[in-house]
């Protein structure tokens, strides 16, 4: 016997997948158009995301000298 929750969950997953695939298609279509006709600024978005990720990675709270010291102690 199947759980009654299984069907609604499967439908939600299918809707989510459909939404993602539609967004992917829109992005791919945008990339195939000339740069001046694109709807989005992917280069600016990419730069922003790189800055955010590098800031979160480099802000570990341990300085480089402390991490080097820990490596030599091991």
NORZIVEN-V389435 format. One line per field, one symbol per residue. ss: DSSP state (H for helix, E for strand, - for the rest). psi: psi as a letter, one per 40 degrees, with the letter a starting at -180 (. if undefined). burial: I if it has 16 or more other ideal C-beta (glycine too) atoms within 10 Angstrom, else O. Layout:
BEGIN
ss->???
psi->???
burial->???
END
This chain:
BEGIN
ss->---HHHHHHHHHHHHHHHHHHHHHHHHHHHHH--HHH----HHHHHHHHHHHHHHHHH-----HHHHHHHHHH-
psi->hihdeddddddddddddddddddddddddddeiideeidigddddddddddddddddegeehidddddddddd.
burial->OOOOOOOOOOOOOOOOOOOOOOOOOOOOOOOOOOOOOOOOOOOOOOOOOOOOOOOOOOOOOOOOOOOOOOOOOO
END
